[in-house]
Amino acid sequence: MTNDSSPKLSPLSFKQIFVFWYPLAATWLMMAVENPFLTAIIARLPGPKFNLAAFGVAFSFALIAEAPIIMLMSASTALVTNSDAYFKLRRFTYLLNSGITLVLLMGLIPPIFYFIAEGLIELPPHVARLTYVALILLIPWPAAIGFRRFYQGILIRFDLTRRVAYGTVIRLTTMAGTAVVLFSLKLPGAYVGAGALSMGVTCEAIASRLMANSSIKHLLQQENSHFKEKTLSYRFIAKFYYPLALMSTLSLGVYPFVTFFVGRSRFSIESLAVLPVINSLVFLFRSLGLSYMEVVVALLGKKNEKYIPLRDFAWFLGIVLVGTLAVIAFTPLAALWFRHVAGLSLELAHFSYLPTRVMAILPGLTLLISLQRGILVNTKHTSPITWATIIEVGVIIGVLFISITHLDVVGAVAVAYAFTLGRLAANLYLFPHQFKAVTG
């Protein structure tokens, strides 16, 4: 079992970090494969432009609903040290899951939904209808994410990261099987994507709970007196988790603003169609950085004594990821990916090249912010994470407003600049906080 004083290894080597990290990285990488797989299927069904746009919009709404519970894995990894903490954080998880599902259902009330989709975003009526049904199919998605991330945090705490990867294999297998069946039924592509995602993550959530059984039994045998920590209170959980939830809510909540601005940009439908495909490719590389936060939380140690090797590993990996994505983005490999793997038409593929090149640096910036956030979570000092996210979201919205409203930039290109500059601003803000946490 890992805890705040882990690891027992001293000094921490690249090999030891890699062995702990790679199952988590594999998990995120496998999840990153989902969207390229699904968008490739949607692109091969009738009406690909409209269905890709509808799927992208529906998924952005689902991400908003998911946002408050996405950080439960980090909270579970950091806080679940005994039976009392387990039960209290589990109740906290159930409450969050119920709340976000209720909010999603309220958003699906037709007058509310169509006011947003057609009135605010200005989707064409047929795209709005496709989006509505896709979002209904995504109702189980947020709560299933919260449930499985809570139990995945426990698995990470007990150094069972491979089981997290096994759960993702189950998710991908179920998702792919569902997508193939729905594809054979010739359903609209947006329905195929949304239905496959929901089925996959629900099965993964069930598998995560089953694989955590032995860890939970061990936790239930632990008395609070075995630990120096005070009994976990709901007030402390809320205080600890609120900045993390606000961070993820702001991070993912920016997507409707993106959709709003893109809907008013030049080549709006084309941009909405290619953005899920572009984001899928970039996320393949960013996912390896997103997985690093839990590694930092688990291995850094109470006094941040393992900071140097974790920092060096992050910089090395970041350079590799940025270099690899740049090779794809700036060479004929881009045409190979977007035309033949993603299945885009020649017209849509051309819309994808420049945004991908602009976003090539994002994997490195993502890895850096995972290191920064992991340090702050480990020191229980999470408020700067929220402010960094506020800055990032503010920059994204500001860049979108200026580039689309005043400079008439193509929507997909504006989004690429906005996300890159926003993440860079957040990194710069967290540098002094990172230094203070490590040295203080």
C-alpha positions, 0 to 999 in steps of 0.5 A: 500500500502506498501512502503519504510517506511513500515511496520506500525506494530511495533514491527514486530512479527513472525506472521506478517512476516508469514502472509506477506510471506506465499502467496509468499512462496506458489507461489514459492512452487507451481512453484517448483511443476512444474518440479517434475510433468513434470519430472514424466510425462516424466519418464513415456513416451517412452525413458525417459532417453533421453527425461529427458536429452533433457528437462533438457538441453532445460530448462537450455538454457531457464533459461539463456534467462530468467536470465536478467529479473528474478529480475524485481519483486524486482525492481518493488517492490522497485521502482514503487511508482508513475505513472512516475515510473510505465511507465518508468519501464514498458518501461524498461521491454518491452525493456528487454523482446524484447532483450532476445527473440531476443537472444533466437531466434538467438540461435535457428539458426540451425548451431549455436544451433547444434554447441553448442549442439553437438560440445560443449556439445557433446549431441548425435544427437537424444538428440540434436534434442529433445532439439532443438524442446523443446527449440522452444516450450519454446520461449514464456517463458522468455518474459512471465516471465518478464511481469508477474514479473513486475506486481507481484512486483506491487501487492507485493508493494500494499500488494496483495501477495495473488493475486500473489499466485492466478496467480500461481494457474492459471499457474499450472492448465494450465500447468497440463492440457496442460501436460495431453493433450500432454501426451495423444497424446504420444508426446516425453516427452521433448516436453510435458514438454516444451509445458506445461511450456510455456502455463502455464507461458503465462496464468499466465502473462495475469492473473497477468496483470488483477489482477494488474488493481486496483493497476495500477489505484491507481498509475496513480492517484499519482502525483510525488509531493506526494512523497519525492523521485526524479523523477525516471530516466532511468539512475537510473533504469539501475544503480539500475537494472544492478547488479541485472540483472548481478547477475541473469544472472551469477546465471542462466548462469552457467547452460550451463557450468554445462551441458558442464562439465556433458556431459564430465563426467562419466555416463554423460547421466545418470547424465543429466537425474537425475539432473532435478529430483534432482534439482526439489526436492531440489527446493521444499525447496529452493523455500521457501527461494527464496520468502523471498527476497521480504519480506525483501525488503517490510518490512525492513523499510527505516532505516532497523529497522525491521532487527532483527525479519526478521533475526530471522525468516529467521534462524528459517525457514532455520533450519526447511527446512534443517532438513526436506530435510535431513530427506528425503535425508538420510532415505528410503523416498529418495527411495520412492520419486525417485522411486515411485513419480518421476518414475525413474528406479532403476538404475537412482534412485541410481544415485540420492541419494548421490547428494541429500544428499550433497545438503540438506543444500542448502535451508538454504543457499538460505534463508540466501542469500535472507535475505542478498540480500533483505537488500542490495536492500532495501538500494539501494546498489546492487553491492556486490550482483553481486560480490557475484554471481561472486564468486559463479559462479567461485567456481561452475565452479572451482569445476566442472573442478577439480572434473570432469576433474581431479578427474573423479567424477560422473557428478551429484555428482560433480554438487551437491558439486559445487552448495553447495560450490558455494552458501556457498562462496557467503554467506560468502562474503556477511556477512560483507556487510550485517553487514555494511548495517544494522549498517551503 
